[in-house]
Amino acid sequence: MRFGEKIKTLREKKGLTQRELASILGTTSKTVSNYEAKDLRPRKMEVYEKMAEIFEVNVNYLLTEEEYFIMNSTEHFGYQGTKDAQSLLKSMTGLFAGGELPEEDKDALFEAIQEAYWQSKLENKKYANRKK
């Protein structure tokens, strides 16, 4: 199910109008309309977390694993973190293009690569903050 479909379904189950949801989220009804109709997505994790709280779902339901990884990278490392995470995911897509690995092996590999990414970013951050 697309993100927009999820939001619309959850909103309707709660009996909220787009305007009411927008008011709770602190945004405009046009933004909510764009989420639902154009499948646009919030840029900040806090919006996803607020939606998850409103709809009483896990935030992971609203995000794919890849999206969650990119958003966390952005929050921890800014623009460069976003670019690095997107680049990593793009290169992994090529790795999985052959479709030879079972899903659980792909998931394990993806988790290992994410962990390596976080470790390297934290190590680099230590060195970037050193005074010369």
C-alpha positions as CSV (number, residue, x, y, z in Angstrom):
1,M,0.0,0.0,0.0
2,R,1.3,3.4,-0.9
3,F,2.1,6.0,1.8
4,G,-0.8,8.2,0.7
5,E,-3.3,5.3,0.8
6,K,-2.1,4.4,4.3
7,I,-2.6,8.0,5.5
8,K,-6.1,8.3,4.0
9,T,-7.2,4.9,5.3
10,L,-5.9,5.7,8.8
11,R,-7.4,9.2,8.8
12,E,-10.8,7.9,7.7
13,K,-10.7,5.2,10.4
14,K,-10.1,7.9,13.0
15,G,-13.0,9.9,11.5
16,L,-10.8,12.9,10.9
17,T,-11.1,15.3,8.0
18,Q,-7.9,16.4,6.2
19,R,-8.3,19.8,7.9
20,E,-8.6,18.2,11.3
21,L,-5.5,16.0,10.7
22,A,-3.6,19.1,9.4
23,S,-4.5,21.0,12.5
24,I,-3.3,18.2,14.8
25,L,0.0,17.9,12.8
26,G,0.5,21.7,12.7
27,T,0.4,21.9,8.9
28,T,-2.1,22.8,6.2
29,S,-4.9,20.7,4.7
30,K,-3.1,21.1,1.4
31,T,-0.1,19.3,2.8
32,V,-2.3,16.4,4.0
33,S,-4.0,16.4,0.7
34,N,-0.6,16.1,-1.0
35,Y,0.4,13.2,1.3
36,E,-2.8,11.4,0.3
37,A,-3.2,12.3,-3.4
38,K,0.3,12.8,-4.6
39,D,2.0,10.4,-2.3
40,L,4.3,13.1,-1.0
41,R,6.0,12.4,2.3
42,P,6.9,14.4,5.4
43,R,10.6,15.3,5.5
44,K,11.0,15.1,9.3
45,M,10.9,12.1,11.5
46,E,8.9,14.0,14.1
47,V,6.0,14.3,11.7
48,Y,6.0,10.5,11.2
49,E,6.2,10.0,14.9
50,K,3.3,12.3,15.5
51,M,1.2,10.5,12.8
52,A,2.1,7.2,14.3
53,E,0.8,8.5,17.7
54,I,-2.4,9.9,16.2
55,F,-3.2,6.7,14.3
56,E,-1.9,4.4,17.1
57,V,0.4,2.5,14.7
58,N,4.1,1.8,14.8
59,V,6.2,4.4,12.9
60,N,7.7,1.6,10.9
61,Y,4.3,1.0,9.4
62,L,4.5,4.5,7.8
63,L,8.0,4.1,6.6
64,T,9.9,1.5,4.6
65,E,13.1,0.2,6.2
66,E,15.1,2.2,3.6
67,E,13.2,5.4,4.3
68,Y,13.7,5.0,8.0
69,F,17.4,4.5,7.4
70,I,17.6,7.7,5.2
71,M,15.7,9.8,7.7
72,N,17.8,8.7,10.6
73,S,20.9,9.4,8.5
74,T,19.6,12.9,7.8
75,E,18.8,13.6,11.5
76,H,22.2,12.4,12.7
77,F,24.5,13.6,9.9
78,G,22.6,16.2,8.0
79,Y,22.7,16.6,4.2
80,Q,25.8,14.6,3.8
81,G,24.3,11.8,5.8
82,T,21.3,11.8,3.5
83,K,23.5,11.7,0.4
84,D,25.7,8.9,1.8
85,A,22.6,6.8,2.8
86,Q,21.0,7.2,-0.6
87,S,24.2,6.3,-2.3
88,L,24.6,3.2,-0.1
89,L,21.0,2.1,-0.9
90,K,21.5,2.7,-4.6
91,S,24.6,0.5,-4.6
92,M,22.7,-2.2,-2.6
93,T,19.9,-2.2,-5.1
94,G,22.4,-3.3,-7.7
95,L,23.7,-5.9,-5.4
96,F,20.2,-7.4,-5.0
97,A,19.2,-7.0,-8.6
98,G,20.1,-10.6,-9.4
99,G,17.5,-11.9,-6.9
100,E,19.6,-14.9,-5.9
101,L,19.4,-14.3,-2.1
102,P,16.5,-15.4,0.0
103,E,14.6,-12.5,1.7
104,E,15.9,-13.3,5.2
105,D,19.5,-13.3,3.9
106,K,18.9,-9.9,2.1
107,D,17.5,-8.5,5.4
108,A,20.5,-9.7,7.4
109,L,22.9,-8.3,4.8
110,F,21.0,-5.0,4.8
111,E,21.2,-4.8,8.6
112,A,24.9,-5.6,8.6
113,I,25.6,-2.9,6.0
114,Q,23.5,-0.4,7.9
115,E,25.4,-1.2,11.1
116,A,28.7,-0.7,9.3
117,Y,27.4,2.6,7.9
118,W,26.5,3.8,11.4
119,Q,29.8,2.7,12.9
120,S,31.8,4.4,10.1
121,K,29.8,7.6,10.4
122,L,30.3,7.8,14.2
123,E,34.1,7.1,13.8
124,N,34.4,9.8,11.1
125,K,32.4,12.2,13.3
126,K,35.0,11.7,16.1
127,Y,37.8,12.6,13.8
128,A,36.0,15.6,12.2
129,N,35.5,17.2,15.6
130,R,39.2,17.1,16.5
131,K,41.0,20.5,16.7
132,K,44.1,20.8,14.6
